Amino acid sequence: MHGFEIKRWVRVLAAGSALLLVAACGGGDKSPTGPTGGDGGGDNVLVGDYYLFSVGKISLPADLTFDQCDPARVLGGSLRMNADGSWMFTVQVVDQYSPNDELNDEGTWQWDGTLLTFQSAAYGDSFTAKIDGGIKMDYDYCPDGKSDIQLVFSK
């Protein structure tokens, strides 16, 4: 009789664990950046705080050289994307001008389901990003109108 009770409890625990696993992992948003927030639709998938993970495929700190401007070392950074369509980021850099410099930018963003576009209020330009396990932003670091670096932000 005692053996029967143990087997029954093992089955109950196994079934309960499987049910919890399905509830925790099943269904929902397939977005690489996380679950939908707020009203569950559209751009809210991207709303939130991100940290700078890498510059392209170079992990941080990233030593960068450019044809059009001075070399820099990128130490870290953050990106905030707000539900009202505004964004801002700060990237910590070391360059010839300062051992503790920051690149700051802000503006508005728009997501059409395929392409993420940022409009910079600080510099007046626009640039795009890919959503692929995070936000891969093609950014014009040297102010020459061309993308110089890809800032990779992750949640």
C-alpha positions in Angstrom: 0.0 0.0 0.0 2.8 2.4 0.9 4.5 1.8 -2.5 1.2 2.6 -4.3 0.9 6.0 -2.5 4.5 6.9 -3.5 3.9 6.0 -7.2 0.7 8.1 -7.2 2.4 11.1 -5.7 5.3 10.8 -8.2 2.7 10.8 -11.0 0.9 13.8 -9.6 4.2 15.7 -9.2 5.3 14.8 -12.7 2.0 15.9 -14.2 2.0 19.2 -12.2 5.6 19.9 -13.2 4.7 19.4 -16.9 1.7 21.6 -16.6 3.8 24.4 -15.0 6.5 24.1 -17.7 3.9 24.4 -20.5 2.3 27.4 -18.8 5.6 29.1 -18.3 7.0 28.5 -21.8 4.1 28.2 -24.1 2.4 30.5 -26.5 2.6 34.2 -26.6 4.9 36.6 -28.3 7.5 35.3 -30.7 9.5 38.6 -30.6 13.2 38.3 -29.9 13.2 41.3 -27.6 10.6 40.0 -25.1 7.0 39.9 -24.3 4.5 42.6 -25.3 3.8 45.2 -22.8 0.9 47.5 -22.1 -2.0 46.9 -24.4 -0.3 43.9 -25.9 0.2 45.2 -29.4 2.5 46.8 -31.9 5.5 48.9 -30.8 5.1 48.1 -27.1 7.2 44.9 -27.8 10.2 47.2 -28.1 9.6 49.5 -25.2 12.1 49.2 -22.4 15.6 49.6 -21.2 18.5 48.0 -23.0 22.2 47.8 -22.3 25.0 48.0 -24.9 26.1 44.4 -25.5 28.7 44.8 -28.2 29.8 46.9 -31.2 29.1 44.7 -34.1 30.7 41.4 -33.2 33.3 43.1 -31.0 32.6 42.6 -27.3 33.1 45.4 -24.8 35.3 47.2 -24.3 35.6 47.6 -28.0 38.6 49.4 -29.5 37.5 51.0 -32.8 39.4 52.7 -35.6 37.8 54.8 -38.4 38.8 56.3 -41.7 36.9 59.5 -41.1 37.5 60.3 -37.4 39.8 59.5 -34.4 39.9 56.1 -32.8 37.8 55.4 -29.7 37.2 52.7 -27.1 33.6 52.0 -26.3 33.2 50.9 -22.7 29.4 50.5 -22.4 26.1 52.2 -22.7 22.3 52.0 -22.5 19.3 52.6 -24.6 15.8 53.5 -23.4 12.8 53.2 -25.8 9.6 54.8 -24.5 6.0 54.0 -25.3 5.5 57.5 -26.6 7.9 56.8 -29.5 10.8 58.7 -28.0 14.3 57.2 -27.4 17.6 58.1 -25.8 21.0 56.5 -25.4 24.3 57.1 -23.7 27.5 55.4 -24.9 30.6 55.7 -22.7 33.7 56.2 -24.8 37.4 56.9 -24.3 38.9 59.0 -27.0 41.8 61.5 -27.5 39.7 64.3 -25.9 38.7 62.6 -22.7 39.2 59.4 -20.8 35.6 59.6 -19.6 33.5 60.8 -22.5 29.8 60.1 -23.4 28.0 60.0 -26.7 24.4 61.0 -26.1 21.6 61.0 -28.6 17.8 61.1 -28.5 14.8 61.5 -30.7 11.9 59.4 -32.0 11.6 55.9 -33.2 9.2 54.0 -35.4 8.7 50.2 -36.0 6.7 49.0 -39.0 7.0 45.3 -38.1 10.1 44.9 -40.3 12.2 48.0 -40.0 13.1 50.0 -36.9 13.9 53.6 -37.8 15.4 56.2 -35.4 15.2 59.9 -36.0 17.8 61.9 -34.1 16.6 65.2 -32.6 20.2 65.9 -31.4 21.9 65.5 -34.8 19.0 65.7 -37.3 19.8 62.5 -39.1 18.0 59.1 -39.2 19.3 55.5 -39.1 17.9 52.0 -39.0 18.2 49.0 -36.8 17.6 45.3 -37.1 15.8 43.2 -34.5 17.8 40.0 -34.2 18.1 38.8 -30.6 18.3 42.5 -29.6 18.5 45.9 -31.3 21.3 46.2 -33.9 21.5 49.9 -34.6 23.5 51.1 -37.5 24.9 54.4 -36.2 26.9 57.3 -37.7 29.6 57.8 -35.1 31.8 59.9 -37.4 29.5 62.7 -38.5 29.9 62.0 -42.2 26.3 60.9 -43.1 27.2 57.1 -43.2 26.9 54.3 -40.7 30.2 53.7 -39.1 29.3 51.3 -36.3 26.6 48.8 -35.3 25.6 49.3 -31.7 24.1 46.0 -30.4 21.7 46.5 -27.5 20.1 43.7 -25.5 17.6 43.6 -22.6 
